[in-house]
Amino acid sequence: MKLNIKDIFNQELPADSILENNRRQVVNACFSFVKPKQTANPELLHTSPEMLNNLGLSEADAKSEAFLKVFTGNEVLPNTNPYAMCYGGHQFGNWAGQLGDGRAINLFEVEHDNTNWQVQLKGAGETPYSRNADGLAVLRSSVREYLCSEAMYHLGVPTTRALSLALSGDQVLRDVMYDGNSAYEKGAIVCRTAESFLRFGSFQIFAANQDDETLKTLVDYTIKHHFTHLGEPSKETYIQFFKTVSERTLDMIIHWQRVGFVHGVMNTDNMSILGLTIDYGPYGWLEGYDYGWTPNTTDRQHKRYRYGNQPNIGLWNLLQLANAIYPLINDAEPLETILNQYKDNFEIERLKMIRSKLGLQLEDETDSAFILELEDVLHLTEIDMTIFFRNLSDFKKENPSEGLKVIHDAFYKPDEVIGNIEKRWNEWFDKYSKRLTTESFSQKERMEKMNQVNPKYVLRNYMAQLAIDDADKGDYKLIDELFNMLKKPYNEQPEYQKWFAKRPEWARDKVGCSMLSCSS
């Protein structure tokens, strides 16, 4: 197993001077050196062929003893120095102080095909940032992260990736719903990869500590390696850096809204500086189309991170990042301009995104009102977002009265679509039909375009839970089936048709299938 290791993060940035692995407040440092925990009996469950290739590894490498040991933390490669990153963050709107990699350990960085990959184990043991936790992860959360990060990539959503999923052989104590009912679960380790795992909170911690020197060092490093097109550090470069982060963040969230993904924990420590979806905890896909839905039990009361609020939270988080890097710029106006531009760009990009989902190529001044009316009727009775938009491509403008029949399978309770609800839908389909007459696309072309942005298959929570239930019994076939299906989410894949279905009723209120906690 040969890897082209090119570590830069732990060689160019200041390290924690204390080497003991005990919980502490870390100052003037971007990371702390720490070794992964030895596991009892590691077992590799799955690897991503694409990520193997991206790192310059082969399928044969993945079957080797060396691979198993390295990517479960049981062996540290020569001349590498694993570490945990230091960062802070706002959690549910409140400053939480130092957070850091509490259950993630970065092994090394690999350069392959002119691309840099930071390689990180999640669930490989405690670090100085673990606070009161054990630094471990369990099988259920690890399956969800492994499957989802790869699924999101194939959906075209900016994301971190996953290389491997393994059992540690250890038992891990967890209170799944934070209700005092702790139980032992199978321990697991996911190997995650990304160009960088830097977060908004990586910069916030130094601003909070008034450590402008380390803040500047980290920003300059980030621009040098990840925003090289911006050039040498200067006040103008820092402004452009923030502008680029803002644009990438918005692009990521627009993609989330497009596919119906809800992150669930948009704390600033879970926001990638590169605009990647990071930290797959209590996420979920919209089943019923509902702007107020959140998958996170911790957020059940206030629903801060609900589907419809994700763009606003992106802006709020960017404001916190602006506050963090302000000491390097000392001028609020350009930062405020960028934040205001985010608001304007959101309206433009959101409209463009929904037009694409509806198969509309041309712009029309009535589109905003037309789309607002669609969102209203989608909220009248429970309707599956994924199935609605996918089946809508079958609509024919010549037959608006057939509209409800085209989307019938998307309704959870089709017998409710009567009276005023039926009337509202038929009125909308009449308008949709008229709007489509202004387009030059043929029915076939429109269907093809719509099916390129409206996925047929997404990782619904109940699907992940079925894979987890099987895996708990030692059966990993469903993990592999879902993994392979989700590689082609826009294709028909008739062999997987059973997964193109609404959430079953048994999953409506089942733990792991509806609301989830942050417990992992």
N, C-alpha and C positions, 0 to 999 in steps of 0.2 A: 504494500500500500504506500504509494508515493504522493505526497501533497506538496504543492509549491507554496510553502508558508512564507508570508510577507507581513509580519506583524508591524503595525505602525501605531495603533492606539496606545498600547502599553509601553511603547518605546519613545514616543514624542510628547506624551502628556505627563504631568506630574502625578506621581504615585503616592499613596498613603505610606507614611514612614513607618507605621507600626505593622509588623508582620504577623502577629498573633491573630487567630481567627476568633475574636470575641466581639460581641455587640458593642458598638461605640458610635459617638459622633465623629465623623471624619472631616478634617479641615484641610483646606488648601490642596486638595487632591481630587483627581477625576476618577480614581478607581483604587481598589485595594487588591493586592495579590491574595489568592485563596485557591486551595486545591479541592477538587471534587471529592465527595465522600465515596469510600469503597462500598460496593453493594454486595448483598449476600449471594445472589445467584442470577446474574443478568441474562435476559433472553431477548433477542431481537425479534420483533413482531412484524415490522414492515419497513421498507425503504422506498424513497421516491427515486425512480430511475432518472428523471430529469435532473434532480438535484445532485445525484451522483455524478452525472455527466458535467454539470456546471462546475463541480469542484475538481474535475479531472480524475474521477474514480470510476471503476468498472463494477459490473454486477458481481464479478468474481471477488473484487475487493470487499464488497458488502457481505459476502459469505465467510470472510476470514475471521479468525480469532482476534487479530489485531484490531479490525474494525469494531467488533463487539466491545472490546475493552476500552478503546479510545472514546467511542461515542456513547458509552454509559458511564464514563468518568473513572473507570478502574485503572486506566493507564494514562499517564501524561507523556506526550511525545517529547523526545529530547529537544533541548533548546527552545522550549515553549514555556510561557509563564501565565497560567490561567488567572483570571481576575474577575472581580465583580465591580460593576460601575456604580458611581455615586451620583445620585440625583435627588431632587425634592419634588414637590408637586402640590397642586390644589386637588383635594379629593372632595367631590360633591360640593364644590364651590368654596371650600375652606382650606386655608393653607395648612398643610400637614407637616411641614418641616422636612427633615431628611427622610428619604424613603430608600432608594437604591435597589440594586439587584438582590432581593431577599431570597429568591430561590432560582436565580439564574447565574451561571458561571460561564464566562467567555473563555473558550479554549485557545483559539488562535485565529489568525486571518489567512485566507487562501486567495492567491491570485491565479486566475485561469481564464484564458481567452480575453485578456485585457479587462477583466472584471474582478473587483475585490469583493470577497465574501467574509463577513465576520461570522464565526461559527460558535454557537452558544448552546449549552445544555440547560434545560429547564427541569428542575426537580433533582438536581445533583448534590444537594446538601446545603447546610447553613453557611452564611457569609456574615461579615460584620454588619450587614444591613438587614438581617433576618428579623430583627426586633424580638418578639416573643414566639416566632414561628420556627419550624424545623428545617425549612429550606427544601422540603421534599414536595413531590406532586403525586397525585393518584391517577389510576388508569383512566377513570371517566373523563377528567379534564384533559388528560394528555391525548386521548383519542380525539376529543373534540378539537383541540388545537391542531393536531397533526392533519386531520382531514380538512379542516376549514381553511387553513392557510393555503394549502394546495388548491382547494376548490376555488377560493377567491382569485388566485392567480389566473386560473383558466376562465374565470368569468370576466377577466380584463380589469380587475380591481387592483390598484397598487397595494402590495402586501409584503410582509415578511414571508419567508418560505420555510418548509420543513424538510429535513433530510431523512430522519429516522424516528421510529417509535419503538421503545423497548420497555420490558418489565425489569424492575430492579431486583425482584425476588424478596424485597422487604415488605413488611406490613406498615401501613401509615394510618395514624389515628386522625379522623376528621369528623367534624360536626356539620353535616351537609347543609342543613337548613338553619344553622345557628339557633337551635331550639333545645339544646342541652342533651341531645341524643347522639353522643359520639360513638363511632364504631370504627373498627379496623378495616382498611381497604387495601387493595393491591397497589404497591408503589410503582411508578413508571417514570420514564425520562424521555423527553422529546428533544431532539437536536434541531435547533432553529438556526436559520441563516438569513442574513440581510447584508446589504452594502454597509449599513451601520445601524446600531441600535440606540443611537443618540435620541433623546427625547426633549420636549420643551423643558421638562423638569431638570435636565442636565445643566441648563443655563440658569434656571431659576434659583438653584441652590446657592450659586456663587453670588448672585445679586442679593439674595436674602442675607447672606453672610457678609455682605459688603466687601467681597473679595474680588475687586475689579481686575486685579492682575491675572488671576486664574480664569476669570470670565473671558478676558481678552485672549488669553492663550487658547482656550477651547474654541472660541468663535473663529479665531484665525486658523486653527487646525481644521475646523469643519469646512471653512471656505477653501482652504488649500487642497483638501482631499475630496470633498463632495460637491463643491460649487466652484470648481476650478475656472469656469467660464467667466466668473466675476472679476478675476484678476487679483492684484495685490490688495491687502487690507488697507482700508481708508474709511472715512466717515461715509462717503458715497457707496462704497462696497458693502458696508454694514446695512445701509438702507436697502440696497438691491438684494442683499441676502434675505432680509425680512420679507421683501416683496415676493421673492421666489418661494419662500416657505409658505406664505399666505396663499399663493396661487396653487401650489401643490396640495395644500390642505383642502382647499375648496374642491379641487379636481377629485380627490379621494372621496370626499363626502358626497359629491354629486353622483359618483359611481355607487356608493352605498345606497343612496335614495333610489337610484335606477333599478337595482336588483332587489330592493326591499330588505337590506341588511341593517340590523340594529346592533351597534357595538356593545352597548350596555354599561360601559365604564369609561366614559370619555374624560377621565381625570387628566390633568396636564402631564402627569408622568406616564400616561399611556398614549401620548401624542408624538408620533415620529417626526423628527426634524426634516426627514426626507419625504414626508407625505405618504408614508406606508401604513397600512392597517397593521397594528401591533398589539400584542397581548390579548389573545382570544380567551376571554373569561366567560361571563354570562351573556354571550351574544345570542342572537336569534334572527330568523327571517320572519317577516310578516306572514302570518297565515291569513287571518282576516285583515282586510285593509283598514288600518286604524292608526291615525297620526299620533294617538295617545299611548301606543303600546310600548312597554319596555320589558325586556326579558329578565331584569335584575331585581331579585327580591329586596335587596337593600334600598332600591330606588322606588319601591312600590307606592309609597305614600306621596312623594313629591314629583315623581316621574321626570326628573331633571333630564335624563338621557333618553327620553322617548324618541321614537322614530321622527316625528315631525319637528323636534327641537334640535336635531343633530347639527344642522347648518348654523343655528344660533350659538350652540355650544362651541363649534369650531371657531366662530368669531370671538367669543369670550376667552377661549384659550389663547388665541392669537394676541389678544390684548394683554394677557399675562406675560406672554413671551416678549411683547414690545416693551413692557415695563422692565423686564429682566435685562434686555440689551440696551435700554435707554442710556445707561452710564457711558457706553461707548460712542454715543451719538450726540447726547446733550441737546437734542432738538426734537420736540414732540410733533411738530407739524408734519414732517414727511411720514412719520409712523401713523399719524391720524389719517392722512390722505390714503395710505395703503389699506387701513382698516375700513374706511368708507368705500374704497374701491371694491373690497371684498363683498360688501352688501350689494353694490350695483352688479358686480359680476355674477353673484349668486342668482339674482333674478334672471339675468340673461342666460346663464348656463342651465338653470333649472328649466326654463321655457324650452330651450334647445333640446334638452334631454327628454322632456315629456313629448315634444313633437316627434322625436325619433321613435319613442315607444308606441306612438299612435300612427306611425308610418307617414308623417307629414314632412315633406321636403321644403315647401315654400313657407314663407312667413306671412302671417295675416294679422292685421291689427285687432281682430276679434279673438285671437287665440287665447289670450289671458283669461277672458271671461268664459270661453268655451271649456278651458281646462279646469277652471275653478268649479264650473257646473259638474264636470265629471267627478271631481273630488267629492263634491257634495253627494252625488248619487252613489258613489262607492261606499259612503258612510251610512247609507240608509238601512242596509241590512248586511249581515256578515258575508263577505265575498273574498275568496282567495286571490291575493294579488298576483301570484305567479301564473296561475291558471287563467285568470281573466285576461291579462295582457298577452299571454301566449295564444290563447284561442281567438283573441280579437283579430288576429291576422287573417282568420277565415271569413271575416265579415265582408260582404259584397255591397258596394254602394248602391247597386241596383235594387237591393232587397232590404231596406232599412227595417221593415217589419219583422225580419228574421233575426234581428240583432240579439234579442233575449235568448233565442234558441241557440245561437252561436256560443254564448257565454254561460249557458245553463249549468254546466258542470262546475263552474266556479262558485256557485252559491252554496253556502252551508245549509241553508233552509230555504230551498226554492219555493216552498209553498207560501212563504212570506211575501214573495214578489207578486203582489196583487194590489188592486186599488191605486192609491196615489204613488206607491213605489213603482209599480208597473208603468204607470203613466209617465213618471219622471224619466225612467229609463228609455221608454219609446221616444220621448221628446229629444233626449240626448242623441239617440241613434239617428233620428231624422237630421239633426244638425251635423252629425258626423258624416252622414251620407252626402249632404250638401257640401261640406268642407272638402271631402275627397274628390268631388267633381272639379275642384280648382287645381288638382294635382295632375301631373303628366305621367306618373307611374302607372303601369298596368297592374292588375290585381296580383299577378305572379311576382312582379318586381317589388311591390309593396310588402307582400308576404315575406319575401326573402329578406328585405331590409329590416322588417319588424322582428323576424326570428333571429337576427344577428345581435339584437340589443335586449330582447326579452327571453331570458333563459327558460328552458323547459324543466331543467333539473337544478334544484338548489339543496343545500344540506339542511333540511328541516330538522328541528330539534328531536322530533320523535324518531327520525331515521338514525341520527347519531346515537340516540338512547338504545335503540335496538342493537346497534353494533356494540355498544358498551355492555349491554346485558349478555350478549353472546360471548364477548371477550372475557367477561368475569367468569364464564364457565369454561374458558380455554378454547373457544371456537373463534378464530380470527378471519373466517371467510368473508363475513359481511363487511369488515373493514376494507378488505381488498376489493370487494364488489363496488362499494360506494366510491372508493378512491378512483377506480377505473371509470366508473360512470361519470363522475364529476370532472373528469378531464375534458369532456366534450359536452358541456352543459347546454349548448345551443343546438346540438344535433338531435334528431328524432330518437335514435337508439331504441328501436322497437323492443329489443330484448330486455330493456329496463322500464317498459311502459308502466309497470305496477307502481313505480316511484313517482309517476306524474299523477298525483292524487292529493286531495285535500287531507289535512291532518285528521286522523281517525278520532272518533269521539273519546275512546279510552285514553287518548293522549292529552285531552283538553286541559285537565288539571293535574296530570301526573308529574311528580318531581322529575326534572330533567327534560320534560317535554313541553312545558309551558314557561314557568318562571324558574330561574336558576339563581344560585347564590354565588358569591365570589370564592367559596370554599374549593380549594384544589390541592 
